[in-house]
Amino acid sequence: MFILIFALVGIADSEALNYTVAQSDTLYGLSRHFDIPVNWIIRANSLEDETIHPGERLQIPTKGISSLEVRPGDSLSALAVEFKVDLDYLRRYNALTGDNLQIGDKINIPAPLPEGRYRVIPGDTLLDIAIRSGLSIGELRMYNSLESDMIHPGQLLTVKAPRPEGHQVKNGESLWTIARQYSLSMDELKSWNNLEKDVIHPGQLLVLFPGLSPSDAELPREPEVVLASVPVQRIENDGPPVRGEYFFSFPKKQSQPRDDYWESPDASASVDYRRSRQVLDIFKGEIASLPKIDNSLRGWHIVIDPGHGGLDPGAIVTVADGNGNPVVITEDEYAYDVSLRLYRSLYRHGASVSLTIISPDHHIRNGTDARQTFVHRKNEVYNQAAQNGNGGYRPVGTTDGLNLRKTIAGEQIGSVPLSGKQNGTLYISIHADNTPDLPEGTAVLFDGEDDAEKERSRSFASALVPYLGNGSIIHNQPLRVLEHNPADAAVLIEVRNIHYTRNAWALRSANLREQDALRIADGVVAWANSN
């Protein structure tokens, strides 16, 4: 049984720099500059959140974290996820007989290793390692050129068959299926083989993993005394596990097979929240590297609320492809993708942006084949640390669940510096519902608890409609997330009403989802320029 206790702050780091916070500094910016995760800085300085102030002195653990003190909020499983260490290995590394942690306990953090490598710790035998790795002793000896079963603490072993150097294409295989087989992206395969298109032929030999076999010189050094301070690899080698467009875990199915199929979370809400924040940081880093379009939205903070998610899939519809085969679309998976694309566009126009719901296993997904639809996974979480502790619940369409979205929006707006919201705040909820009562075009819904709130949101909705395509409308509809909303103006956008088959087909296209997001962003810019 895993015992959750509640948050971690005290650490002992192997080496830290002293840094004085400048006026324009943010924790995320410092993490990028020093090439370390945000959470390392939070832990090293016992910070309650990501707020820092000019003149504040921070310790920057540039060499990683080798040990830490258990504080309220910690669990052994969460620490294993955070530091990319196998839970059983972390348990044995600290000579623990169970997963019970007590506040004040010291936990040693082993240096992470590349996939397929294992560092021997006291008490290990070759047989134990072989069993845990799913190998025979003979295979383990062969992979490591061992002449006997003798091993010693600190010894580095290969526990996975060497990666293949090539793959001969078989009948029925595609570039996508081969990429999935070897946990690669299609871009990697195309780059390694100088392919300009996705076309391959039976019998063709594809190069795999050219020059990627890690040498021992690239591995973190083990200290002479086992369990002494161990520096963690720098961030470029310390990201979450990636498979194609997914992080940490990936769907069991290639496509949504039927309307009643769903996949349960593979971790607690607390762990998925930590994973989600990591994936969100990666996403922020990627869009921060893109050139700005302009600064037309500087001084605006915009909360994006991806519709449904977690326990609530939203609408699920089945349409037929060109061959008459059923194709199933789940609303929340596509609403989240449009939300992230909108986030990216608004950011590039200079806006400050936040999300109410976040996912632990992906950010923007293009997919490889529109016939293979996103799988319904119930692992999204609310973007609030307090909600994802002991006893928290995932997104749900109840009164409390909808009110929580507004609470999170209010907290996010409140935490933004005045310069980031001096021109105004907006709330945009993204949906793609199955609603026969609404027309085929995009519908922008507004509401308000009083006339003033309703009029502000109606005006915002009216400004968006000219940019959203033919047949788009505004409509006053009582919606809980729009009443008493903390933003200056709030709308819910039914980007595509998937009651209509043409919209269900269009929603599956990454290019059209991008177009939808850009249209909304254009409308937001127009609204900002007129206010």
C-alpha positions as CSV (number, residue, x, y, z in Angstrom):
1,M,0.0,0.0,0.0
2,F,1.3,3.5,-0.9
3,I,1.0,6.0,1.9
4,L,0.6,9.6,0.7
5,I,1.8,12.2,3.2
6,F,1.5,15.7,1.7
7,A,4.5,17.9,-0.1
8,L,8.2,18.1,-0.2
9,V,10.5,21.0,0.4
10,G,13.7,20.1,2.4
11,I,16.6,18.8,0.3
12,A,20.3,18.1,0.4
13,D,21.8,18.9,-3.0
14,S,25.2,17.9,-4.2
15,E,26.1,21.3,-5.3
16,A,24.2,24.6,-5.7
17,L,24.8,28.1,-7.1
18,N,23.6,31.2,-5.2
19,Y,21.5,33.4,-7.4
20,T,19.8,36.8,-6.9
21,V,16.4,37.1,-8.6
22,A,16.2,39.9,-11.2
23,Q,13.1,41.9,-12.1
24,S,12.1,39.9,-15.1
25,D,13.0,36.4,-13.8
26,T,10.5,33.6,-13.5
27,L,11.1,30.1,-12.2
28,Y,10.4,28.7,-15.6
29,G,12.9,31.1,-17.2
30,L,15.6,30.1,-14.6
31,S,14.9,26.4,-15.1
32,R,15.5,26.9,-18.9
33,H,18.6,29.0,-18.3
34,F,20.3,26.6,-15.8
35,D,19.0,23.5,-17.7
36,I,17.2,21.9,-14.7
37,P,13.6,21.1,-13.8
38,V,11.5,23.8,-12.1
39,N,10.7,21.5,-9.3
40,W,14.4,21.2,-8.3
41,I,14.5,24.9,-7.7
42,I,11.2,24.8,-5.7
43,R,12.6,21.9,-3.5
44,A,16.0,23.5,-3.0
45,N,14.4,26.7,-1.7
46,S,11.4,25.3,0.2
47,L,9.1,27.4,-2.0
48,E,5.3,27.0,-1.6
49,D,4.6,27.7,-5.3
50,E,6.3,29.2,-8.4
51,T,6.2,32.8,-7.1
52,I,9.6,34.5,-6.7
53,H,10.4,38.2,-6.1
54,P,13.2,40.5,-7.3
55,G,16.1,40.5,-4.9
56,E,15.3,37.1,-3.4
57,R,18.3,34.8,-3.0
58,L,17.8,31.3,-4.5
59,Q,19.9,28.2,-4.5
60,I,20.1,26.6,-7.9
61,P,20.9,22.9,-7.7
62,T,22.8,22.7,-11.0
63,K,24.4,19.3,-10.2
64,G,21.1,17.6,-9.3
65,I,19.5,16.3,-6.1
66,S,21.2,13.4,-4.3
67,S,19.0,13.2,-1.2
68,L,16.0,14.9,0.3
69,E,14.0,15.1,3.5
70,V,10.5,13.8,3.4
71,R,7.9,16.5,4.0
72,P,4.1,16.6,4.0
73,G,2.8,15.5,0.6
74,D,5.5,12.9,-0.3
75,S,5.0,9.3,-1.3
76,L,7.7,6.9,-2.4
77,S,5.8,6.3,-5.7
78,A,5.5,10.0,-6.5
79,L,9.3,10.4,-5.8
80,A,10.0,7.5,-8.1
81,V,8.0,9.2,-10.9
82,E,9.5,12.7,-10.3
83,F,13.1,11.5,-10.4
84,K,12.6,8.9,-13.2
85,V,13.6,6.0,-11.0
86,D,12.0,2.5,-10.8
87,L,9.9,2.3,-7.6
88,D,11.3,-1.1,-6.6
89,Y,14.9,0.2,-7.2
90,L,14.3,3.3,-5.2
91,R,12.9,1.1,-2.3
92,R,15.9,-1.2,-2.4
93,Y,18.4,1.7,-2.9
94,N,17.2,3.0,0.5
95,A,17.0,-0.4,2.1
96,L,13.2,0.1,2.7
97,T,11.0,-2.9,3.4
98,G,7.8,-1.1,2.3
99,D,6.5,2.2,0.9
100,N,5.7,3.9,4.3
101,L,7.5,7.2,4.6
102,Q,7.6,9.3,7.7
103,I,8.0,13.1,7.7
104,G,11.7,13.8,8.3
105,D,13.0,10.6,6.7
106,K,16.0,11.0,4.5
107,I,15.6,9.5,1.0
108,N,18.7,9.0,-1.3
109,I,18.0,9.6,-5.0
110,P,20.0,7.4,-7.4
111,A,21.4,8.9,-10.6
112,P,19.0,8.0,-13.5
113,L,20.4,5.7,-16.2
114,P,19.6,5.3,-19.8
115,E,16.9,2.8,-20.7
116,G,18.2,-0.8,-20.5
117,R,21.0,-0.1,-18.0
118,Y,21.1,-1.2,-14.3
119,R,23.4,-0.2,-11.5
120,V,24.1,-3.0,-9.0
121,I,23.2,-2.2,-5.3
122,P,24.1,-4.2,-2.2
123,G,22.1,-7.4,-1.9
124,D,21.7,-7.9,-5.6
125,T,22.4,-11.2,-7.3
126,L,22.6,-11.9,-11.0
127,L,19.6,-14.2,-10.7
128,D,17.5,-11.5,-9.0
129,I,18.4,-8.9,-11.7
130,A,17.7,-11.4,-14.4
131,I,14.2,-12.2,-13.0
132,R,13.3,-8.5,-12.5
133,S,14.5,-7.8,-16.1
134,G,12.6,-10.7,-17.7
135,L,15.8,-12.3,-18.8
136,S,17.6,-15.6,-18.3
137,I,20.9,-15.7,-16.5
138,G,22.5,-16.8,-19.8
139,E,21.1,-13.7,-21.6
140,L,22.3,-11.4,-18.9
141,R,25.8,-12.9,-19.0
142,M,25.8,-12.6,-22.8
143,Y,24.7,-9.0,-22.9
144,N,27.5,-8.1,-20.3
145,S,30.3,-10.5,-21.4
146,L,30.3,-12.1,-17.9
147,E,32.2,-15.3,-17.4
148,S,30.6,-16.0,-14.0
149,D,27.7,-14.9,-11.8
150,M,29.9,-12.6,-9.7
151,I,28.8,-9.0,-9.6
152,H,29.6,-6.1,-7.2
153,P,27.8,-2.9,-6.0
154,G,28.2,0.0,-8.4
155,Q,28.7,-2.3,-11.4
156,L,26.8,-1.2,-14.5
157,L,24.8,-3.9,-16.4
158,T,23.0,-4.0,-19.7
159,V,19.5,-5.5,-19.0
160,K,18.0,-5.2,-22.4
161,A,18.8,-6.7,-25.7
162,P,21.0,-4.4,-27.8
163,R,19.0,-2.1,-30.1
164,P,18.6,-3.3,-33.7
165,E,20.6,-1.4,-36.3
166,G,18.0,-1.9,-39.0
167,H,14.6,-3.2,-40.0
168,Q,13.6,-4.8,-43.3
169,V,10.1,-3.7,-44.3
170,K,7.5,-6.5,-44.5
171,N,4.2,-6.6,-46.5
172,G,1.5,-4.6,-44.7
173,E,3.9,-2.5,-42.7
174,S,3.8,1.3,-42.8
175,L,6.3,3.9,-41.4
176,W,3.9,4.6,-38.6
177,T,3.6,0.9,-37.5
178,I,7.4,0.5,-37.6
179,A,7.8,3.7,-35.5
180,R,5.4,2.4,-32.9
181,Q,7.2,-1.0,-32.9
182,Y,10.5,0.6,-31.9
183,S,9.0,3.5,-29.8
184,L,10.2,6.1,-32.2
185,S,8.6,9.1,-34.0
186,M,8.1,9.1,-37.7
187,D,10.3,12.1,-38.0
188,E,13.2,10.2,-36.5
189,L,12.7,7.3,-39.0
190,K,12.5,9.8,-41.9
191,S,15.6,11.7,-40.8
192,W,17.7,8.6,-40.2
193,N,16.8,7.2,-43.7
194,N,16.7,10.5,-45.7
195,L,13.0,10.0,-46.5
196,E,11.1,13.0,-47.8
197,K,7.7,11.2,-47.7
198,D,6.1,8.5,-45.6
199,V,6.2,5.9,-48.5
200,I,8.2,2.7,-47.9
201,H,8.3,-0.6,-49.8
202,P,8.4,-4.3,-48.8
203,G,12.1,-5.4,-48.7
204,Q,13.4,-1.9,-48.0
205,L,16.0,-1.8,-45.3
206,L,15.5,1.1,-42.8
207,V,18.4,2.3,-40.6
208,L,17.5,2.4,-36.8
209,F,19.3,4.2,-34.0
210,P,22.3,5.4,-35.9
211,G,25.1,6.4,-33.5
212,L,22.8,6.4,-30.5
213,S,24.3,3.5,-28.5
214,P,25.4,5.2,-25.2
215,S,29.0,4.7,-24.2
216,D,30.0,4.2,-20.6
217,A,31.7,7.6,-20.7
218,E,28.3,9.2,-21.2
219,L,26.8,7.6,-18.1
220,P,26.7,9.3,-14.7
221,R,29.5,8.2,-12.5
222,E,28.7,6.1,-9.4
223,P,30.4,7.4,-6.3
224,E,33.0,5.1,-4.6
225,V,30.7,4.7,-1.6
226,V,27.4,3.2,-2.6
227,L,24.4,5.4,-1.6
228,A,26.6,8.5,-1.2
229,S,25.6,11.7,-3.0
230,V,24.8,10.9,-6.7
231,P,24.4,13.9,-9.1
232,V,21.4,13.6,-11.4
233,Q,21.9,13.9,-15.2
234,R,21.2,17.3,-16.7
235,I,17.8,18.0,-18.0
236,E,18.5,17.2,-21.7
237,N,19.0,13.5,-20.6
238,D,16.4,13.6,-17.8
239,G,13.0,14.2,-19.5
240,P,10.0,12.0,-19.2
241,P,9.9,8.8,-21.3
242,V,8.7,9.6,-24.8
243,R,6.9,7.3,-27.4
244,G,5.9,9.1,-30.5
245,E,3.6,11.9,-29.4
246,Y,3.1,10.5,-25.9
247,F,5.0,11.0,-22.6
248,F,5.1,8.6,-19.6
249,S,2.5,6.2,-21.0
250,F,0.6,5.6,-24.3
251,P,-2.8,4.2,-25.2
252,K,-3.3,0.4,-25.3
253,K,-5.3,0.8,-28.6
254,Q,-4.1,2.5,-31.8
255,S,-7.6,4.0,-32.2
256,Q,-10.8,4.4,-30.3
257,P,-12.5,1.0,-31.1
258,R,-16.1,1.7,-30.0
259,D,-18.1,4.3,-28.1
260,D,-18.1,2.4,-24.7
261,Y,-14.3,1.9,-24.6
262,W,-12.1,3.8,-22.2
263,E,-8.8,3.4,-20.4
264,S,-8.3,4.0,-16.7
265,P,-5.4,6.1,-15.4
266,D,-2.2,4.2,-14.6
267,A,-1.3,6.4,-11.7
268,S,-2.8,8.4,-8.9
269,A,-4.2,12.0,-9.5
270,S,-1.2,13.3,-7.5
271,V,1.3,11.5,-9.8
272,D,-0.6,12.4,-12.9
273,Y,-0.6,16.1,-11.8
274,R,3.2,16.1,-11.5
275,R,3.5,14.4,-14.9
276,S,1.1,16.9,-16.4
277,R,3.1,19.8,-15.1
278,Q,6.2,18.3,-16.6
279,V,4.5,17.9,-20.0
280,L,3.1,21.4,-19.8
281,D,6.6,22.8,-19.1
282,I,7.9,20.9,-22.2
283,F,5.0,22.4,-24.2
284,K,5.8,25.9,-22.9
285,G,9.4,25.5,-23.7
286,E,8.6,24.5,-27.3
287,I,6.3,27.5,-27.9
288,A,8.7,29.9,-26.2
289,S,11.2,29.0,-28.9
290,L,8.8,30.0,-31.7
291,P,9.0,33.6,-33.1
292,K,6.4,36.0,-31.8
293,I,3.7,37.1,-34.2
294,D,3.2,40.4,-32.5
295,N,2.4,41.9,-29.1
296,S,-1.3,42.7,-29.8
297,L,-2.3,40.7,-26.7
298,R,0.3,41.9,-24.3
299,G,-1.3,42.8,-21.0
300,W,-4.2,40.3,-21.5
301,H,-4.5,37.1,-19.5
302,I,-6.6,34.4,-21.1
303,V,-7.8,31.3,-19.3
304,I,-8.5,28.4,-21.6
305,D,-10.8,25.7,-20.3
306,P,-10.6,22.5,-22.3
307,G,-14.1,21.0,-22.2
308,H,-14.8,17.8,-20.2
309,G,-11.7,15.5,-19.6
310,G,-10.9,13.2,-16.7
311,L,-14.0,11.1,-15.9
312,D,-16.1,13.1,-18.3
313,P,-15.5,12.3,-22.0
314,G,-18.2,14.7,-23.3
315,A,-19.9,13.7,-26.6
316,I,-18.9,10.4,-28.3
317,V,-20.1,9.9,-31.9
318,T,-19.5,7.2,-34.5
319,V,-19.3,7.9,-38.2
320,A,-18.4,5.8,-41.1
321,D,-15.1,6.1,-43.1
322,G,-14.9,5.9,-46.9
323,N,-15.0,2.1,-46.7
324,G,-18.0,2.0,-44.4
325,N,-15.9,1.2,-41.3
326,P,-17.0,2.8,-38.0
327,V,-14.8,5.7,-36.7
328,V,-15.4,6.9,-33.1
329,I,-14.7,10.4,-32.0
330,T,-14.5,11.4,-28.3
331,E,-15.0,15.1,-27.6
332,D,-12.7,15.7,-24.7
333,E,-9.6,14.4,-26.5
334,Y,-10.1,16.8,-29.5
335,A,-11.2,19.7,-27.4
336,Y,-8.0,19.5,-25.5
337,D,-6.0,19.5,-28.7
338,V,-7.7,22.6,-30.0
339,S,-7.2,24.3,-26.6
340,L,-3.5,23.7,-26.8
341,R,-3.3,25.0,-30.3
342,L,-5.2,28.1,-29.2
343,Y,-2.8,28.5,-26.3
344,R,0.1,28.5,-28.7
345,S,-1.4,31.1,-31.0
346,L,-2.4,33.4,-28.2
347,Y,1.0,33.2,-26.6
348,R,2.6,34.1,-29.9
349,H,0.5,37.2,-29.9
350,G,1.9,38.2,-26.5
351,A,-0.8,37.0,-24.2
352,S,-0.4,35.5,-20.8
353,V,-2.3,32.1,-21.0
354,S,-3.3,29.4,-18.5
355,L,-5.2,26.1,-18.6
356,T,-7.8,24.7,-16.2
357,I,-7.3,21.1,-17.2
358,I,-4.0,19.4,-18.2
359,S,-3.0,16.0,-19.4
360,P,-0.1,13.8,-18.2
361,D,0.7,12.0,-21.4
362,H,0.6,14.4,-24.3
363,H,0.4,18.0,-25.5
364,I,-0.5,18.8,-29.2
365,R,-1.1,15.7,-31.2
366,N,-1.1,15.5,-35.0
367,G,-1.7,11.8,-35.3
368,T,-0.6,9.9,-38.4
369,D,-3.9,8.8,-39.9
370,A,-7.3,10.5,-39.5
371,R,-8.9,7.0,-39.6
372,Q,-7.2,6.3,-36.2
373,T,-8.9,8.5,-33.7
374,F,-7.6,9.6,-30.3
375,V,-8.3,7.0,-27.6
376,H,-10.5,8.0,-24.6
377,R,-8.2,8.0,-21.6
378,K,-9.5,9.1,-18.2
379,N,-6.2,10.6,-16.9
380,E,-6.6,14.3,-17.2
381,V,-6.4,16.4,-14.0
382,Y,-7.4,19.8,-12.7
383,N,-4.6,22.3,-13.0
384,Q,-4.4,22.9,-9.3
385,A,-1.9,21.3,-6.9
386,A,-4.3,21.3,-3.9
387,Q,-7.0,19.4,-5.8
388,N,-4.6,16.6,-6.7
389,G,-3.5,15.6,-3.2
390,N,-4.9,12.9,-1.0
391,G,-8.7,12.6,-1.6
392,G,-8.8,14.8,-4.7
393,Y,-10.9,13.8,-7.8
394,R,-10.4,14.2,-11.5
395,P,-12.4,16.4,-13.8
396,V,-16.1,15.6,-13.7
397,G,-19.3,17.3,-15.0
398,T,-20.9,17.8,-11.6
399,T,-21.8,21.2,-10.1
400,D,-18.7,21.0,-7.9
401,G,-16.6,20.0,-10.8
402,L,-17.7,22.9,-13.0
403,N,-17.4,25.4,-10.1
404,L,-13.9,24.2,-9.5
405,R,-12.9,25.2,-13.1
406,K,-14.0,28.8,-12.2
407,T,-12.1,28.6,-8.9
408,I,-8.9,27.5,-10.7
409,A,-9.4,30.3,-13.3
410,G,-9.8,32.8,-10.4
411,E,-6.6,31.6,-8.8
412,Q,-4.7,31.8,-12.0
413,I,-5.9,35.3,-12.8
414,G,-5.0,36.3,-9.2
415,S,-1.5,35.0,-9.5
416,V,-0.7,36.8,-12.7
417,P,1.4,40.1,-12.2
418,L,-0.6,43.2,-13.0
419,S,1.5,43.8,-16.1
420,G,0.2,40.5,-17.5
421,K,-3.5,41.4,-17.1
422,Q,-3.6,45.2,-17.1
423,N,-5.7,45.3,-20.3
424,G,-8.2,42.6,-19.2
425,T,-8.9,38.9,-18.6
426,L,-10.8,36.4,-20.7
427,Y,-12.2,32.9,-20.2
428,I,-12.6,30.6,-23.2
429,S,-14.1,27.1,-22.8
430,I,-13.5,24.9,-25.8
431,H,-16.0,22.2,-26.7
432,A,-17.1,20.1,-29.7
433,D,-20.5,18.9,-28.6
434,N,-23.2,16.7,-30.2
435,T,-26.1,19.1,-30.2
436,P,-28.9,18.8,-32.7
437,D,-30.5,22.0,-31.4
438,L,-27.6,24.1,-32.6
439,P,-26.7,24.8,-36.3
440,E,-23.7,23.2,-38.1
441,G,-21.5,26.4,-37.8
442,T,-19.4,27.3,-34.8
443,A,-21.5,28.4,-31.8
444,V,-20.2,31.0,-29.3
445,L,-22.3,30.7,-26.1
446,F,-22.4,33.4,-23.4
447,D,-24.2,34.0,-20.1
448,G,-23.9,36.0,-16.9
449,E,-25.3,36.2,-13.4
450,D,-26.3,39.8,-14.0
451,D,-26.9,42.1,-16.9
452,A,-23.4,43.7,-16.8
453,E,-21.6,40.3,-16.8
454,K,-23.9,39.1,-19.6
455,E,-23.4,42.2,-21.7
456,R,-19.5,42.0,-21.5
457,S,-19.6,38.4,-22.6
458,R,-22.1,39.0,-25.3
459,S,-19.9,41.7,-26.7
460,F,-16.9,39.4,-26.7
461,A,-18.9,36.6,-28.4
462,S,-20.1,39.1,-31.1
463,A,-16.5,40.1,-31.8
464,L,-15.4,36.5,-32.3
465,V,-18.1,35.4,-34.7
466,P,-17.0,37.2,-37.8
467,Y,-13.7,35.2,-37.7
468,L,-15.2,31.8,-37.1
469,G,-16.5,31.0,-40.6
470,N,-19.9,30.9,-42.3
471,G,-22.9,29.9,-40.2
472,S,-21.3,30.9,-36.9
473,I,-23.6,32.2,-34.3
474,I,-23.8,33.6,-30.8
475,H,-26.3,32.2,-28.3
476,N,-27.3,33.1,-24.8
477,Q,-27.4,29.8,-22.8
478,P,-27.4,29.3,-19.0
479,L,-24.0,27.6,-18.3
480,R,-22.5,27.2,-14.9
481,V,-18.9,27.9,-16.0
482,L,-20.0,31.2,-17.4
483,E,-22.0,32.5,-14.4
484,H,-20.0,34.4,-11.8
485,N,-16.9,33.8,-13.9
486,P,-13.8,35.6,-12.5
487,A,-12.7,36.8,-16.0
488,D,-13.9,40.2,-17.4
489,A,-15.7,38.2,-20.2
490,A,-16.3,34.5,-20.6
491,V,-17.6,32.4,-23.5
492,L,-18.0,28.7,-24.4
493,I,-17.2,27.9,-28.0
494,E,-18.6,24.8,-29.7
495,V,-15.8,24.7,-32.2
496,R,-17.5,22.0,-34.3
497,N,-20.9,20.5,-33.6
498,I,-20.2,16.8,-34.2
499,H,-23.9,16.0,-34.5
500,Y,-23.2,16.8,-38.2
501,T,-21.0,14.2,-39.9
502,R,-19.0,16.7,-41.8
503,N,-17.9,18.3,-38.6
504,A,-17.0,15.0,-37.0
505,W,-14.8,14.3,-40.0
506,A,-13.2,17.7,-39.9
507,L,-12.4,17.5,-36.2
508,R,-10.1,14.6,-36.9
509,S,-7.9,16.6,-39.2
510,A,-4.9,18.2,-37.4
511,N,-4.8,20.9,-40.1
512,L,-8.4,21.9,-39.5
513,R,-8.0,21.9,-35.7
514,E,-5.1,24.3,-36.2
515,Q,-7.3,26.4,-38.5
516,D,-10.1,26.5,-35.8
517,A,-7.6,27.6,-33.2
518,L,-6.1,30.4,-35.4
519,R,-9.6,31.7,-36.2
520,I,-10.5,32.0,-32.5
521,A,-7.1,33.7,-31.9
522,D,-7.8,36.2,-34.7
523,G,-11.1,37.0,-33.1
524,V,-9.5,37.5,-29.7
525,V,-6.9,39.9,-31.2
526,A,-9.7,41.9,-32.8
527,W,-11.6,42.1,-29.5
528,A,-8.4,43.2,-27.7
529,N,-7.7,45.9,-30.4
530,S,-11.1,47.4,-29.9
531,N,-11.0,47.5,-26.1
